[in-house]
Amino acid sequence: MERIGAWVITAAQKVQGLVGGPFLAGCILLVGCYFTVGTGFFQIRRVRLWMRRTLGAILRSREVHDRRDPHTISQFQAVSTALAGTIGTGNIIGVATALVAGGPGSVFWMWISALLGMMTKFAENVLGNRYRYRNCRGEWVGGPMVYIQRGLGCHWMACLFCLFCVLASFGIGNMSQANSIAGALTATLQIPPLLTGVVLCLLTGLVVLGGLRRLAGAAEKIVPFMAVFYTVGGLVIIALHWRQLPQAISAIVRGAFGLQSAMGGVGGYAVSQAISSGVARGIFSNEAGLGSSVIVSSSSNVAFPVQQGMWGIFEVFVDTILVCTITALAILCSGVLGSGKNGAALTVAAFSSGFGPLGGTFVSIAVCFFAFSAILGWYYYGQRSVEYLFGERGLPAYQICFLAATVLGCAAKLEPVWALSDTFNGLMAVPNLIALVLLSPQVFKITRDGLRK
């Protein structure tokens, strides 16, 4: 078994070298630049519009919360479920890892990748809304596989996307998240991983087996709570160390361009590390370019593609600009960067600087909520992909395997799973990015026409 595991890791690393790393990140950034320029810097010039149509609408518009159509979910439920899939342990652990690898400057490049990723998500959602259709049950069905099939007429590439999505749902969407929950609960409450796995399996089954409306209803309650819970906690830490905030911002800007390093090779290396770490964290945090979240966004009651596109921008804003930045500033202001800690331990140290012994408990609770919500979101992505590939007859087997994977993820060592997770994530992006570029004239036309209304 050890030999098989080593072979899997080696094979995954070779594939990841081809479709992941700097190459994939560069492609996603280029696509983001393309849609940013093609839409006239929509995310910047129209910031008041998309904020009013998303955050503003959540606070004051009944339409966003409308659930009268039994075959759709509300706009708020759709964005909550999409955020459930994107806001995961990477927002806590991944940001800390990026800071260690790339220094404070990585935060700046994380912001840049998010700014460009907003328009990639916008394009995905526009096309998802444009090409979605109602199935025999009256439910909206959409996603990259649908706009690849109906927009490009390329069935084999749509199937390829679905295959990678199903595989990713077991890795990055399930087992790795479950493993993070088990690790957090073992560290803080000494709960055996197997017990965590069994309880997690039951909770997941209780939600996902109730269908999309129950899943969306759960996400509608969990996501706002966890986002506010973590944001308030992070702001408290930043406020307690407010005197270090200007220094932290300065370190982010100077680190982004290597101004704190010596001239020459050291400075250049520091910049390259900051860029690669920050861009990778931004991309794999909000999943812009992967196409996953548009699968659930297409199920909402949004009538116009441009409105759905603006929800995509909002998703990136909440996930990366808000939550990831809170983590980064909490770590930088608390002064724990450079302490020799990494990952979850670094984030725990940051929150412990303000909350004392309760810092670890706070982070553990956040990890559990973030990871559990990610499992729920990714279940739906995998379910729709299985339906596309095999029809409804494939769902029982997928449901059993998905629930079993939560137990396995808690109890097993996951080195091969971690190695494969990023690979399948990267492979998902390949057919999606090709489709986005080929269908981009429609995105630009729909955007122009939508803004005239």
C-alpha positions in Angstrom: 0.0 0.0 0.0 2.8 2.4 0.8 4.3 1.7 -2.7 0.9 2.4 -4.3 0.5 5.6 -2.3 4.0 6.8 -3.3 3.2 6.1 -7.0 -0.1 8.0 -6.7 1.7 11.0 -5.2 4.4 10.9 -7.9 1.9 10.7 -10.7 -0.2 13.5 -9.2 2.8 15.7 -8.9 3.7 15.2 -12.6 0.2 16.0 -13.8 0.0 18.9 -11.4 3.3 20.2 -12.9 1.5 20.3 -16.3 -1.9 21.7 -15.4 -1.2 23.4 -12.1 1.2 25.7 -10.4 2.4 28.9 -12.2 1.1 27.8 -15.6 -2.6 27.4 -14.5 -2.4 30.5 -12.3 -1.1 32.5 -15.2 -3.9 31.2 -17.5 -6.5 32.1 -15.0 -5.1 35.6 -14.5 -4.9 36.2 -18.2 -8.5 35.2 -18.6 -9.4 37.5 -15.7 -7.5 40.3 -17.4 -9.3 39.6 -20.7 -12.8 39.8 -19.2 -11.8 42.9 -17.1 -10.7 44.8 -20.2 -13.5 43.4 -22.4 -16.2 44.6 -19.9 -14.5 48.0 -19.4 -13.2 47.2 -15.9 -16.7 46.4 -14.7 -15.7 45.3 -11.2 -14.1 48.7 -10.6 -16.2 51.2 -12.6 -19.5 49.6 -11.6 -18.6 48.9 -7.9 -21.6 50.9 -6.6 -24.0 49.0 -9.0 -22.9 45.5 -8.1 -22.7 46.3 -4.4 -26.3 47.7 -4.5 -27.6 44.7 -6.5 -26.0 42.2 -4.1 -25.2 43.3 -0.5 -27.7 46.1 -0.7 -30.4 43.8 -2.0 -29.7 41.3 0.7 -30.4 43.9 3.3 -33.5 45.6 1.8 -35.0 43.6 -1.1 -37.5 40.8 -0.6 -36.9 39.5 -4.1 -33.4 38.2 -3.1 -35.1 36.1 -0.5 -38.1 35.0 -2.6 -38.7 31.2 -2.3 -42.2 31.0 -3.9 -41.0 28.9 -6.9 -40.7 25.4 -5.5 -38.3 24.4 -8.3 -35.7 27.1 -7.7 -33.8 28.5 -4.7 -33.6 32.2 -3.8 -30.7 34.4 -4.8 -29.5 34.6 -1.2 -29.7 30.8 -0.9 -27.7 30.4 -4.2 -24.9 32.8 -3.1 -24.8 31.2 0.4 -24.4 27.7 -1.1 -21.8 28.9 -3.6 -19.9 30.6 -0.7 -20.3 27.4 1.3 -18.3 25.6 -1.4 -15.6 28.3 -1.7 -15.1 29.4 1.9 -13.2 26.5 3.4 -10.2 25.7 5.5 -8.0 27.5 2.9 -9.3 30.8 4.2 -7.8 30.0 7.6 -5.0 27.5 7.0 -4.1 28.4 3.4 -3.6 32.1 4.0 -1.2 31.4 6.8 0.7 29.0 4.6 0.9 31.6 1.9 2.2 34.2 4.3 5.0 31.8 5.4 5.9 30.9 1.9 5.6 34.4 0.3 5.8 36.9 3.1 3.4 39.8 3.7 3.7 40.7 0.0 1.6 37.7 -0.9 -1.5 39.4 0.4 -1.2 42.2 -2.2 -1.0 39.6 -5.0 -3.9 37.7 -3.5 -5.9 41.0 -3.8 -4.8 41.4 -7.4 -5.9 37.8 -8.3 -9.2 38.4 -6.6 -9.8 41.6 -8.5 -9.2 39.8 -11.8 -11.0 36.7 -10.6 -14.1 38.7 -10.0 -14.6 39.1 -13.8 -13.8 35.4 -14.4 -16.6 34.5 -11.9 -18.8 37.2 -13.6 -18.3 35.5 -17.0 -19.0 32.1 -15.6 -22.2 33.1 -14.0 -23.4 35.1 -17.0 -22.9 32.0 -19.2 -24.4 29.7 -16.6 -27.6 31.8 -16.5 -27.6 32.2 -20.3 -27.5 28.4 -21.1 -29.3 26.8 -18.2 -32.4 24.8 -18.8 -35.2 23.1 -16.7 -35.0 19.4 -16.2 -38.0 17.0 -16.0 -38.6 18.1 -12.4 -38.8 21.8 -13.3 -35.4 22.5 -11.7 -32.8 24.8 -13.3 -29.7 23.0 -14.5 -26.6 24.9 -15.3 -22.8 25.0 -15.0 -19.7 24.7 -17.2 -20.8 21.4 -18.6 -24.1 23.0 -19.8 -22.5 26.0 -21.5 -19.8 23.8 -22.9 -22.5 21.4 -24.3 -25.0 24.0 -25.4 -22.7 26.8 -26.3 -19.9 25.0 -28.0 -21.6 21.7 -28.9 -18.7 19.8 -27.4 -20.1 16.9 -25.4 -16.8 15.1 -24.7 -15.3 18.3 -23.1 -18.4 18.7 -21.0 -18.1 15.1 -19.8 -14.4 15.7 -19.0 -15.3 18.7 -16.8 -17.9 16.6 -15.0 -15.5 13.7 -14.4 -12.9 16.0 -12.9 -15.6 17.7 -10.8 -16.8 14.4 -9.3 -13.2 13.4 -8.5 -12.5 16.8 -6.9 -15.7 16.6 -4.8 -14.2 13.6 -3.0 -10.8 15.2 -2.5 -10.7 19.0 -2.0 -14.5 19.0 -1.4 -14.8 16.2 1.1 -12.0 14.2 2.5 -9.5 17.0 3.0 -12.2 19.2 4.6 -13.3 16.3 6.9 -9.7 15.7 7.9 -9.4 19.3 8.9 -12.5 19.0 11.1 -11.2 15.8 12.7 -7.8 17.4 13.4 -9.3 20.5 14.9 -11.6 18.6 17.2 -8.9 16.2 18.3 -6.5 19.0 19.1 -9.0 21.0 21.2 -11.5 18.5 22.6 -9.6 15.2 22.2 -12.5 13.7 20.2 -11.4 10.5 18.4 -11.2 11.0 14.6 -13.4 8.0 13.9 -16.2 9.4 16.1 -15.9 12.7 14.3 -16.2 10.9 11.0 -19.4 9.0 12.0 -21.1 12.1 13.3 -20.0 14.2 10.3 -21.4 11.5 8.0 -24.7 11.6 9.7 -25.0 15.4 9.7 -23.9 15.6 6.0 -26.5 12.9 5.1 -29.2 14.6 7.0 -28.7 17.7 4.9 -27.7 16.5 1.4 -30.2 13.7 1.1 -33.0 16.2 1.6 -32.4 17.7 -1.8 -31.2 21.1 -3.0 -33.8 23.2 -1.1 -32.7 21.6 2.3 -29.0 22.0 1.4 -29.6 25.6 0.3 -31.6 26.3 3.4 -28.8 24.9 5.6 -26.2 27.0 3.7 -28.4 30.1 4.1 -28.1 29.7 7.9 -24.6 28.5 8.2 -22.7 30.7 5.8 -23.8 34.2 7.2 -23.3 33.0 10.7 -19.8 31.6 10.1 -18.7 34.7 8.0 -19.9 37.1 10.7 -18.5 34.9 13.5 -15.0 34.8 12.0 -15.0 38.3 10.7 -15.9 39.8 14.1 -13.3 37.6 15.8 -10.6 38.7 13.3 -11.5 42.3 13.7 -11.2 42.1 17.4 -7.7 40.7 17.1 -6.8 43.5 14.6 -8.4 46.1 16.9 -6.4 44.8 19.9 -3.2 45.3 17.9 -4.3 48.4 16.0 -1.0 50.2 16.5 0.6 47.5 14.2 -2.0 47.9 11.4 -0.1 50.7 9.5 3.1 48.6 9.8 1.2 45.5 8.5 -0.2 47.4 5.5 3.3 48.9 4.8 4.8 45.4 4.9 2.2 44.1 2.4 3.0 46.8 -0.1 6.7 46.7 0.3 6.8 42.9 0.3 4.7 42.8 -2.9 7.5 44.6 -4.8 10.5 43.3 -2.8 11.3 46.8 -1.4 12.2 45.3 2.0 14.8 43.0 0.5 18.3 43.6 -0.8 18.7 44.6 -4.4 19.3 42.0 -7.0 18.6 38.3 -6.8 17.3 38.2 -3.3 14.7 40.9 -4.0 13.7 39.2 -7.2 13.3 35.9 -5.5 11.2 37.5 -2.7 8.9 39.1 -5.3 8.4 35.8 -7.2 7.6 34.0 -4.0 5.1 36.7 -3.0 3.4 36.6 -6.4 3.2 32.8 -6.7 1.9 32.3 -3.1 -0.5 35.2 -3.2 -2.0 34.4 -6.6 -2.3 30.7 -5.9 -4.1 31.4 -2.6 -6.4 33.9 -4.2 -7.3 31.6 -7.1 -7.8 28.4 -5.1 -9.7 30.3 -2.3 -12.5 31.8 -4.5 -12.2 29.1 -7.2 -12.5 31.7 -10.0 -11.8 29.8 -13.3 -12.7 26.4 -11.9 -16.4 26.8 -12.7 -17.7 24.9 -9.7 -19.8 27.5 -8.0 -21.8 28.4 -11.1 -23.4 24.9 -10.9 -25.4 26.1 -7.9 -25.7 29.7 -8.9 -27.6 28.6 -12.1 -30.3 27.1 -9.9 -31.4 30.4 -8.4 -34.4 32.5 -9.4 -32.3 35.3 -11.0 -34.0 36.4 -14.2 -31.1 38.2 -16.0 -27.6 36.9 -16.7 -25.8 40.2 -15.7 -27.5 40.1 -12.3 -26.2 36.6 -11.8 -22.8 37.8 -12.9 -22.8 40.4 -10.2 -23.4 37.7 -7.6 -20.2 36.1 -8.9 -18.3 39.3 -8.2 -19.8 39.4 -4.7 -18.7 35.8 -4.0 -15.1 36.7 -4.7 -15.3 39.9 -2.6 -16.6 38.0 0.4 -14.3 35.0 0.1 -11.0 36.6 -0.7 -11.2 40.4 -0.1 -13.0 40.0 3.2 -12.4 36.6 4.9 -8.8 35.9 3.6 -7.8 39.5 4.3 -9.1 39.2 7.9 -6.9 36.2 8.4 -3.8 37.8 6.9 -4.2 41.1 8.9 -4.8 39.2 12.2 -1.6 37.3 11.7 0.5 40.3 10.6 -0.8 42.7 13.3 -0.4 40.1 16.1 3.3 39.7 15.1 3.3 35.9 15.1 4.6 35.6 11.5 8.2 34.4 11.7 7.6 32.5 14.9 8.4 29.2 13.2 4.7 28.2 13.1 2.8 27.4 9.9 -0.7 26.7 8.7 -3.4 26.3 11.4 -0.8 26.7 14.2 0.1 30.2 12.9 -3.5 31.3 12.8 -4.1 29.8 16.3 -1.2 31.8 17.6 -2.6 35.0 16.1 -6.0 34.6 17.7 -4.4 33.4 21.0 -2.6 36.7 21.2 -5.9 38.3 21.9 -8.2 35.5 23.2 -5.6 33.7 25.2 -6.2 29.9 25.6 -9.6 30.4 23.8 -7.8 31.3 20.6 -7.3 27.7 19.6 -11.0 26.9 20.4 -12.1 29.9 18.3 -10.1 28.8 15.3 -11.2 25.2 15.7 -14.9 26.2 15.7 -14.2 28.4 12.6 -12.5 25.5 10.8 -15.4 23.1 11.6 -18.0 25.5 10.2 -15.9 26.4 7.1 -15.1 22.8 6.3 -18.6 21.5 6.9 -20.1 24.2 4.6 -17.5 23.3 1.9 -18.5 19.7 2.1 -22.2 20.6 1.5 -21.4 22.9 -1.4 -19.1 20.4 -3.1 -21.7 17.6 -2.7 -24.1 19.5 -4.9 -21.4 20.1 -7.5 -20.6 16.4 -7.6 -24.2 15.5 -7.7 -25.0 17.6 -10.7 -21.9 16.3 -12.5 -22.9 12.7 -11.8 -26.4 13.4 -13.1 -24.9 14.9 -16.3 -22.7 11.8 -16.8 -25.1 9.0 -15.8 -28.5 10.4 -15.1 -30.4 9.9 -11.9 -29.4 6.2 -11.7 -25.9 7.2 -10.8 -26.9 9.2 -7.7 -27.4 6.4 -5.1 -23.9 5.1 -5.6 -22.4 8.7 -5.5 -24.3 9.5 -2.3 -23.1 6.3 -0.6 -19.5 6.9 -1.7 -19.6 10.6 -0.7 -20.9 9.9 2.8 -18.4 7.1 3.3 -15.6 9.4 2.2 -16.4 11.8 5.1 -15.6 8.9 7.6 -12.5 7.9 5.6 -11.3 11.5 5.5 -11.5 11.9 9.2 -9.8 8.6 10.1 -7.2 8.0 7.4 -3.9 9.6 6.5 -4.5 11.7 3.4 -1.1 12.4 1.7 -2.3 10.8 -1.6 -5.6 12.6 -1.4 -4.0 16.0 -0.8 -1.7 15.3 -3.8 -4.7 14.4 -6.0 -7.0 17.2 -4.8 -5.1 20.1 -6.3 -4.6 18.1 -9.5 -8.3 17.5 -10.1 -9.0 21.1 -9.2 -6.5 22.2 -11.9 -7.9 19.8 -14.4 -11.4 21.2 -13.9 -10.2 24.6 -14.9 -8.8 23.5 -18.3 -12.1 22.9 -20.2 -13.8 25.7 -18.3 -11.3 28.3 -19.3 -11.3 27.2 -23.0 -15.1 27.5 -23.0 -15.0 31.0 -21.3 -12.6 32.3 -24.0 -14.5 30.9 -26.9 -17.9 32.1 -25.6 -16.5 35.5 -24.5 -18.2 37.5 -27.3 -21.5 36.5 -25.8 -20.5 37.6 -22.3 -19.5 41.0 -23.7 -22.7 41.4 -25.7 -25.0 40.3 -22.8 -23.2 42.7 -20.5 -23.6 45.6 -22.8 -27.3 44.8 -23.4 -27.9 44.2 -19.7 -26.5 47.6 -18.7 -28.7 49.4 -21.2 -31.9 48.1 -19.5 
